[in-house]
Amino acid sequence: MNKLNFSNTVLINLILASIIPFLILGPFFPDLIVSFSAIYFLYYVFKNKEFFYFFNKPFLIFFSFCIYCILVSLFVAKDIMLSFESSLFYFRIGIFSCFIWYLIDKDKNILKYFYYSLVLSFSVLVIDGYIQYFTGFNLLGFKLSGVRVSSFFGDELIMGSYLSRLFPLLFALFVIKKKQKFEIYIIGTLFILIDVLIFISGERSAFFFLNLSTIFIIILIKDYQKFRLVTFIMAVICVYVLSLNYSNYSERMFKNPAIEMGIIKNSDDEGSNKLIIFSKVHDSHYKTAFNMFKDQPIFGHGPKMFRLICKDEKYIVGNNPCSTHPHNFYIQLLAETGIIGFLFLLTALFYVIYIACKQLKSILFRKKKPLTDYQVCLLAGILISFWPLSPNGNFFNNWLMIIYSLSFGFYLQTIYSKNN
């Protein structure tokens, strides 16, 4: 049979949509879904010879990057097996994105399933997060971490990251959904609560990504521009009031980073004029990783090798040189995959900027827009995936890459599918 039957498609769509709430519980189940989806889709494509899902520029570039990483792990890495943990099956992320594209082609209901899965997951986190904020404990008994809200993520303080990185996808699906007027008010309220919740999560990068994607969307969309602008302004007012009344939040989110970067002087460091990159810890990671890059600039040291080689005295800078990764995608790829691996990621960033500039030009000169509002929101999710000027997680982290692969899958379908 060349196509999935209807009942199988519905089941698969529901399973894939369940990846959204599963991401709250950790990477195991989402990674399991992605792995089985990739295997199934490879079998389907080869059986039915539908290779066009793989013969497109984004996937071919990504697949070339994966092959390159495997070769670097094999011939350059100090610990081959450890490096293979990151590189060997990384290609499944790209296959999963293509699988999402395929399923949207076959059954548009997957858009609805993902939308409601996101709304449900975000609503649960909003309810639980504010309960934790006001009472000190969430519904499962997880304690508030200082002033930082984590909800069901517990000691792993990544709730803000989850919300901010998936928010553009939620907005994209909201834009294309047929909805009643009351739904617009409900989702508008949810947006405001999400914005404020990301702020009280205390995750500075997540709060920055939320603002970056929001500004990007407001500038480049048409139909829901005022809607997002109003909800964003109302959220900013709430954040401002919180900052005035609770100094812990303003200090963590604004004052402390400015002090650590040397933008404003601390009374304890009057003699120091040194400019720090984000924080002393980040600064130490970045400069240590950059020393690794300078030592092997072409191919790097191999994926997942920063955690081993950062201990070498000839690379160490500062008091906190080591971690599992240097907390910036671009610096990590320079250290671990060299200038070649770095260029793959830079190419993707340039593509997003180029398409965004075309959209902006069409708005300024009132010409036909190359992107729909739906595509702009998806592109915003891709932009924050590639943004270079902020701390972020491990580039090869399964949890992060699954989140990023979702927006890619939806976006690929909009630009390559014949069934749009």
C-alpha positions as CSV (number, residue, x, y, z in Angstrom):
1,M,0.0,0.0,0.0
2,N,1.5,3.3,-1.1
3,K,-0.3,5.4,1.5
4,L,-1.1,5.0,5.2
5,N,-4.7,4.2,5.8
6,F,-6.8,6.7,7.6
7,S,-6.9,5.0,11.0
8,N,-3.1,4.5,11.0
9,T,-2.6,8.1,10.1
10,V,-4.8,9.3,13.0
11,L,-3.0,7.1,15.4
12,I,0.5,8.2,14.3
13,N,-0.6,11.9,14.4
14,L,-1.9,11.5,17.9
15,I,1.4,9.8,19.0
16,L,3.5,12.5,17.4
17,A,1.3,15.2,19.0
18,S,1.9,13.5,22.4
19,I,5.6,14.4,22.1
20,I,4.7,18.0,23.4
21,P,3.5,16.9,26.9
22,F,6.1,14.1,27.0
23,L,8.9,16.8,26.7
24,I,7.8,18.0,30.1
25,L,8.6,14.6,31.6
26,G,12.1,14.5,30.1
27,P,13.9,13.4,26.9
28,F,13.3,9.6,27.1
29,F,9.8,9.2,25.6
30,P,10.2,12.0,23.1
31,D,13.5,10.5,21.9
32,L,11.9,7.1,21.7
33,I,9.1,8.5,19.5
34,V,11.6,10.3,17.3
35,S,13.7,7.2,16.8
36,F,10.8,4.9,16.0
37,S,9.3,7.6,13.7
38,A,12.6,7.9,11.8
39,I,13.0,4.1,11.4
40,Y,9.3,3.8,10.2
41,F,9.6,6.7,7.8
42,L,12.9,5.4,6.3
43,Y,11.2,2.1,5.7
44,Y,8.1,3.8,4.2
45,V,10.2,6.1,1.9
46,F,12.4,3.3,0.5
47,K,9.4,0.9,0.1
48,N,7.3,3.4,-1.8
49,K,10.3,5.3,-3.5
50,E,9.1,8.7,-2.2
51,F,12.6,10.0,-2.0
52,F,11.6,13.6,-2.7
53,Y,11.1,14.0,1.0
54,F,14.9,13.7,1.4
55,F,16.0,15.3,-1.9
56,N,15.7,18.9,-0.8
57,K,18.4,21.4,0.1
58,P,17.7,21.8,3.8
59,F,17.7,18.0,4.4
60,L,20.7,17.4,2.2
61,I,22.7,20.1,4.0
62,F,21.7,18.7,7.4
63,F,22.6,15.1,6.3
64,S,26.0,16.3,5.0
65,F,26.6,17.9,8.4
66,C,25.7,14.6,10.2
67,I,28.1,12.6,8.0
68,Y,30.8,15.2,8.6
69,C,30.2,14.9,12.4
70,I,30.5,11.1,12.2
71,L,33.8,11.4,10.3
72,V,35.1,13.9,12.9
73,S,34.1,11.5,15.7
74,L,35.8,8.6,14.0
75,F,39.1,10.2,12.9
76,V,39.6,13.2,15.2
77,A,37.9,12.6,18.6
78,K,40.0,11.6,21.6
79,D,37.2,9.2,22.8
80,I,35.5,7.8,19.7
81,M,32.6,6.0,21.5
82,L,31.8,9.0,23.6
83,S,31.8,11.2,20.6
84,F,29.6,8.8,18.7
85,E,26.9,9.2,21.4
86,S,26.3,12.7,19.9
87,S,27.0,12.2,16.2
88,L,26.2,8.6,15.2
89,F,22.4,8.8,15.1
90,Y,21.9,12.6,14.9
91,F,20.5,12.3,11.4
92,R,17.2,11.0,12.9
93,I,16.3,14.5,13.9
94,G,16.2,15.6,10.3
95,I,14.3,12.5,9.2
96,F,11.7,13.2,12.0
97,S,11.2,16.8,10.5
98,C,10.6,15.3,7.1
99,F,8.1,12.8,8.7
100,I,6.1,15.7,10.1
101,W,6.1,17.2,6.6
102,Y,4.8,13.9,5.1
103,L,2.0,13.5,7.7
104,I,0.8,17.1,7.2
105,D,0.6,16.3,3.5
106,K,-1.5,13.1,4.2
107,D,-3.7,14.5,6.9
108,K,-4.1,18.1,7.8
109,N,-5.6,17.1,11.2
110,I,-2.1,16.8,12.6
111,L,-2.1,20.6,12.7
112,K,-5.2,20.5,15.0
113,Y,-3.7,17.7,17.1
114,F,-0.5,19.6,17.7
115,Y,-2.4,22.8,18.4
116,Y,-4.5,21.3,21.1
117,S,-1.5,19.4,22.5
118,L,0.4,22.7,22.8
119,V,-2.6,24.6,24.3
120,L,-3.2,21.8,26.9
121,S,0.5,21.5,27.8
122,F,1.0,25.3,28.1
123,S,-2.3,25.6,30.1
124,V,-1.2,22.9,32.6
125,L,2.2,24.6,33.1
126,V,0.5,28.0,33.5
127,I,-1.9,26.7,36.2
128,D,0.8,24.6,38.0
129,G,3.4,27.3,37.6
130,Y,1.3,30.0,39.2
131,I,0.3,27.7,42.0
132,Q,4.0,27.1,42.7
133,Y,4.6,30.9,42.6
134,F,1.9,31.8,45.0
135,T,2.1,28.8,47.4
136,G,5.7,27.8,47.2
137,F,4.9,24.3,45.9
138,N,3.4,22.9,42.7
139,L,0.7,20.2,42.4
140,L,3.3,17.4,42.8
141,G,5.0,19.0,45.8
142,F,8.0,20.4,43.9
143,K,9.4,23.4,45.9
144,L,10.0,26.8,44.5
145,S,13.7,27.2,43.7
146,G,14.5,30.5,45.4
147,V,12.3,32.8,43.4
148,R,12.4,30.7,40.2
149,V,9.3,28.8,39.1
150,S,10.0,25.4,37.5
151,S,6.5,23.6,37.7
152,F,6.7,19.9,36.7
153,F,10.4,20.3,35.7
154,G,11.4,20.2,39.4
155,D,15.1,20.8,40.0
156,E,15.7,21.0,36.3
157,L,15.1,24.7,35.7
158,I,14.1,24.6,32.0
159,M,10.3,25.4,32.1
160,G,11.0,28.9,30.6
161,S,13.1,27.3,27.8
162,Y,10.2,24.8,27.0
163,L,7.7,27.6,26.8
164,S,9.8,30.2,24.9
165,R,11.1,27.7,22.3
166,L,7.6,26.2,21.6
167,F,5.7,29.5,21.7
168,P,6.3,30.4,18.1
169,L,4.9,27.0,17.0
170,L,1.8,27.6,19.2
171,F,1.3,31.0,17.6
172,A,1.7,29.6,14.1
173,L,-1.0,27.0,14.6
174,F,-3.2,29.5,16.3
175,V,-2.9,31.8,13.2
176,I,-4.2,29.1,10.8
177,K,-6.9,27.6,13.1
178,K,-10.6,28.3,12.4
179,K,-11.7,29.8,15.7
180,Q,-14.6,31.5,17.5
181,K,-14.3,35.0,18.9
182,F,-14.2,33.7,22.5
183,E,-11.2,31.5,21.6
184,I,-9.2,34.6,20.7
185,Y,-9.8,36.1,24.1
186,I,-8.9,32.8,25.8
187,I,-5.7,32.4,23.8
188,G,-4.8,36.1,24.3
189,T,-5.1,35.6,28.1
190,L,-3.0,32.5,27.8
191,F,-0.3,34.4,25.9
192,I,-0.1,37.0,28.6
193,L,0.2,34.4,31.4
194,I,2.9,32.5,29.4
195,D,4.9,35.7,28.9
196,V,4.9,36.5,32.6
197,L,5.5,32.9,33.6
198,I,8.7,32.8,31.5
199,F,9.9,35.9,33.3
200,I,9.3,34.4,36.8
201,S,11.0,31.2,35.7
202,G,14.2,33.3,36.1
203,E,15.6,31.9,32.8
204,R,17.3,34.9,31.2
205,S,17.9,33.2,27.9
206,A,14.3,32.0,27.7
207,F,13.0,35.5,28.4
208,F,15.3,36.9,25.7
209,F,14.1,34.3,23.2
210,L,10.5,35.1,23.9
211,N,11.1,38.8,23.3
212,L,13.2,38.2,20.2
213,S,10.6,35.9,18.6
214,T,7.8,38.2,19.6
215,I,9.4,41.3,18.0
216,F,10.3,39.3,14.9
217,I,6.6,38.2,14.6
218,I,5.1,41.6,15.3
219,I,7.2,43.2,12.6
220,L,6.7,40.7,9.9
221,I,3.1,39.4,10.2
222,K,-0.1,41.1,9.2
223,D,-3.4,39.7,10.4
224,Y,-2.5,39.1,14.1
225,Q,0.0,41.9,14.5
226,K,-2.2,44.0,16.8
227,F,-3.3,40.9,18.7
228,R,0.2,39.9,19.6
229,L,1.3,43.5,20.3
230,V,-1.5,44.1,22.8
231,T,-0.9,40.8,24.6
232,F,2.8,41.5,24.7
233,I,2.4,45.1,26.0
234,M,0.1,43.8,28.8
235,A,2.6,41.2,29.7
236,V,5.4,43.8,29.8
237,I,3.3,45.9,32.2
238,C,2.9,42.9,34.5
239,V,6.6,42.2,34.3
240,Y,7.4,45.9,35.1
241,V,5.1,45.8,38.2
242,L,6.7,42.5,39.4
243,S,10.2,44.1,38.9
244,L,9.2,47.1,41.0
245,N,7.6,45.1,43.8
246,Y,9.9,42.1,43.9
247,S,13.6,43.2,43.7
248,N,14.8,39.6,43.5
249,Y,13.4,39.3,40.0
250,S,14.7,42.6,38.7
251,E,18.1,41.8,40.2
252,R,18.3,38.3,38.6
253,M,17.0,39.2,35.2
254,F,18.5,42.7,34.7
255,K,20.8,44.0,37.4
256,N,23.0,41.0,38.1
257,P,23.7,40.2,34.4
258,A,24.7,43.9,33.8
259,I,27.1,43.8,36.8
260,E,28.6,40.5,35.7
261,M,29.2,41.7,32.2
262,G,30.8,44.9,33.5
263,I,28.1,47.1,32.0
264,I,27.4,48.7,35.4
265,K,30.0,48.7,38.3
266,N,29.6,46.8,41.4
267,S,30.8,48.4,44.6
268,D,32.9,45.3,45.3
269,D,34.8,45.5,42.0
270,E,35.6,49.2,41.6
271,G,39.0,48.6,40.1
272,S,37.8,46.2,37.5
273,N,37.0,47.5,34.0
274,K,37.1,44.0,32.3
275,L,34.2,43.3,30.0
276,I,32.7,39.8,30.7
277,I,30.7,37.7,28.2
278,F,27.3,37.2,29.9
279,S,28.8,36.0,33.2
280,K,32.1,34.9,34.6
281,V,31.2,31.3,34.2
282,H,30.1,31.7,30.6
283,D,33.2,33.9,29.9
284,S,35.4,31.1,31.1
285,H,33.6,28.4,29.0
286,Y,33.7,30.5,25.9
287,K,37.3,31.4,26.1
288,T,38.4,27.9,26.9
289,A,36.4,26.6,24.0
290,F,37.8,29.2,21.7
291,N,41.4,28.1,22.7
292,M,40.4,24.6,21.7
293,F,39.2,25.9,18.3
294,K,42.5,27.8,17.7
295,D,44.4,24.6,18.4
296,Q,42.4,22.6,15.8
297,P,40.6,25.2,13.7
298,I,39.6,23.1,10.7
299,F,38.0,19.9,12.1
300,G,37.8,20.7,15.8
301,H,38.2,18.0,18.5
302,G,35.0,16.0,17.9
303,P,31.4,16.1,19.1
304,K,31.0,15.8,22.8
305,M,34.7,16.4,23.4
306,F,34.5,19.7,25.1
307,R,33.7,18.0,28.5
308,L,37.0,16.1,28.2
309,I,39.4,18.5,26.6
310,C,38.4,21.6,28.6
311,K,40.4,20.1,31.5
312,D,43.7,20.5,29.5
313,E,45.7,23.3,31.1
314,K,46.8,24.7,27.7
315,Y,43.2,25.6,27.0
316,I,41.9,26.7,30.4
317,V,40.8,30.3,30.9
318,G,39.2,31.5,34.2
319,N,38.0,29.6,37.2
320,N,35.2,27.7,35.5
321,P,36.5,26.3,32.3
322,C,34.7,23.0,32.2
323,S,31.1,21.8,31.7
324,T,29.3,19.3,29.5
325,H,29.3,22.0,26.8
326,P,30.3,25.6,26.5
327,H,26.7,27.0,26.5
328,N,26.7,28.5,23.0
329,F,26.0,26.6,19.8
330,Y,28.4,28.5,17.6
331,I,31.4,28.4,20.1
332,Q,30.6,24.7,20.7
333,L,30.7,23.8,17.0
334,L,33.9,25.8,16.6
335,A,35.6,23.8,19.4
336,E,34.1,20.4,18.5
337,T,33.6,20.4,14.7
338,G,35.9,23.3,13.6
339,I,35.2,25.9,11.0
340,I,33.6,23.4,8.7
341,G,30.9,22.4,11.2
342,F,30.4,26.0,12.2
343,L,29.7,27.0,8.6
344,F,26.7,24.6,8.4
345,L,25.0,26.4,11.3
346,L,26.0,29.9,10.0
347,T,24.5,29.1,6.6
348,A,21.2,28.2,8.3
349,L,21.2,31.5,10.2
350,F,21.9,33.5,7.1
351,Y,19.0,31.8,5.3
352,V,16.6,32.9,8.1
353,I,17.9,36.5,8.0
354,Y,17.7,36.6,4.2
355,I,14.1,35.4,4.1
356,A,13.2,37.8,6.9
357,C,14.7,40.7,5.0
358,K,12.7,39.8,1.9
359,Q,9.6,39.8,4.0
360,L,10.4,43.2,5.5
361,K,11.2,44.6,2.1
362,S,7.9,43.5,0.8
363,I,6.1,45.2,3.8
364,L,8.0,48.5,3.4
365,F,7.4,48.7,-0.4
366,R,3.9,47.1,-0.3
367,K,4.6,44.2,-2.5
368,K,3.4,40.6,-2.4
369,K,4.8,39.0,0.8
370,P,7.0,35.9,0.3
371,L,5.8,34.5,3.7
372,T,2.4,33.9,5.2
373,D,1.8,34.8,8.9
374,Y,2.0,31.1,9.6
375,Q,5.4,30.8,8.0
376,V,6.7,33.9,9.8
377,C,5.8,32.4,13.2
378,L,7.5,29.1,12.2
379,L,10.6,31.0,11.0
380,A,10.6,32.9,14.4
381,G,11.0,29.5,16.1
382,I,13.8,28.6,13.7
383,L,15.5,32.0,14.4
384,I,15.7,31.5,18.1
385,S,17.2,28.0,17.4
386,F,20.1,29.6,15.5
387,W,20.5,32.9,17.4
388,P,24.2,33.3,18.1
389,L,24.3,36.1,20.7
390,S,23.0,34.4,23.8
391,P,23.8,31.4,26.0
392,N,22.0,28.2,25.1
393,G,22.3,24.5,25.7
394,N,24.2,21.6,24.1
395,F,23.8,21.6,20.3
396,F,23.6,17.8,20.4
397,N,21.1,17.6,23.3
398,N,18.2,15.3,22.3
399,W,15.6,17.4,24.2
400,L,16.5,20.6,22.6
401,M,16.9,19.2,19.1
402,I,13.5,17.5,19.2
403,I,11.9,20.9,20.0
404,Y,13.8,22.5,17.2
405,S,12.9,19.7,14.7
406,L,9.2,20.4,15.2
407,S,9.2,23.9,13.7
408,F,11.5,22.7,10.9
409,G,9.0,20.0,9.9
410,F,6.1,22.3,9.8
411,Y,8.1,24.9,7.8
412,L,9.5,22.4,5.3
413,Q,5.9,21.4,4.5
414,T,5.0,25.0,3.7
415,I,7.9,25.5,1.2
416,Y,8.1,22.1,-0.5
417,S,4.8,20.5,-0.4
418,K,2.6,20.4,-3.5
419,N,-0.5,20.1,-1.3
420,N,-0.4,23.5,0.5
